[in-house]
Amino acid sequence: MGAVMRAVLPGWMQSRLEDRLPKWIDAAWWKDEAELIDLAPGAQIGWFDMHIKPPALNALSKARDLEWLNSAYAGVDWMPLADLKARDIKLTCGSGLAAGQVAEFAVMSMVAFARGYREFVRAGDRREWLKRPPASREVAGSRALILGYGSIGQAAARMLRAFDVECVPVRSTAGEAVLGPDEWRGRLGEFDWIVLTLPATPETIGMIGAAEIAAMKSNAVVVNFGRAEVLNQPMLVEALENEAIGGAILDLTTPEPLPSDHRLWSLENVRITMHLCGVPNKSSRARAAQRFLDNCERFRTGQQLEGQVDLDRGY
């Protein structure tokens, strides 16, 4: 590794990083797509996050000297992982940086669904005084299956337990109050909430399909704050339309944005949070900046990076 390395970094991180970068990093800051594409060929360290992915991928293809690619996004399934591996590029992601805020969104949505909070808001907009509560379902005493027990799943379970929800995670090995990968399908009918916080990998895509939905309780609610591809969305829509299950809370849909005439919008038992739960905020950006700075020293000394992605597993 040379004495000085060129880093191409996002302008929205400049105020948090510029005065704190180690002296061996020569930083260039991009503020838009054109600047990113122009600067990418010189990058040895890159941070190319853009909400619209094609420009970021274009920059990545031009960054032929890249050794380390950093991202504040937890999900990296949109990246060419095989190509990164072939080019011997280290990839770090934002796993855990927004876990709390995503979990808050999920739990907020679950409590609001159970208590019929949307109907209070609608009645308030109409200036109508309701004479009875719109829903009698209680969160306390319910059971949640947590599929995907990483930082988001763990944070959600911690918050749900405060509401007296029994949370049962799925992990690679079974144990007390834990289901193994070969057990959860046979137990789906025991749970009121099916909480998904899974990455999109070859093993998880389509994991919740027609058979899994049919095995759920008639009042079960599917809660997806992981990846849309984990769910067979057409099968889910059919079950929701037939009221075969209780409902769905979806932060992710296919496609995005969801067209205004899509059937999901018309279903009263569906809540859609528009893939907004993990949008960076002041706190998560501060955490992302600190992780990048910490990883600079690890990268320089050849240590394992925090948030480093296993390019074979995809997370």
Secondary structure, DSSP 4 states (H G I P E B T S, - for coil): --SSEEEEEEGGGHHHHTTTS-TTEEEEEE-SHHHHHHHGGG-SEEE---SSHHHHHHHHHH-TT--EEE-S-S--TTS-HHHHHHTT-EEE--TTTTHHHHHHHHHHHHHHHHHTHHHHHHHHHHT---SS-S----STT-EEEEE--SHHHHHHHHHHHHTT-EEEEE-SS-BTTBB-TTTGGGGGGG-SEEEE-----TTTTT-B-HHHHHTS-TT-EEEE-S-GGGB-HHHHHHHHHTTSSSEEEES--SSSSPPTT-GGGG-TTEEE-TT-TT---HHHHHHHHHHHHHHHHHHHTTPPPTTB--TTTT-
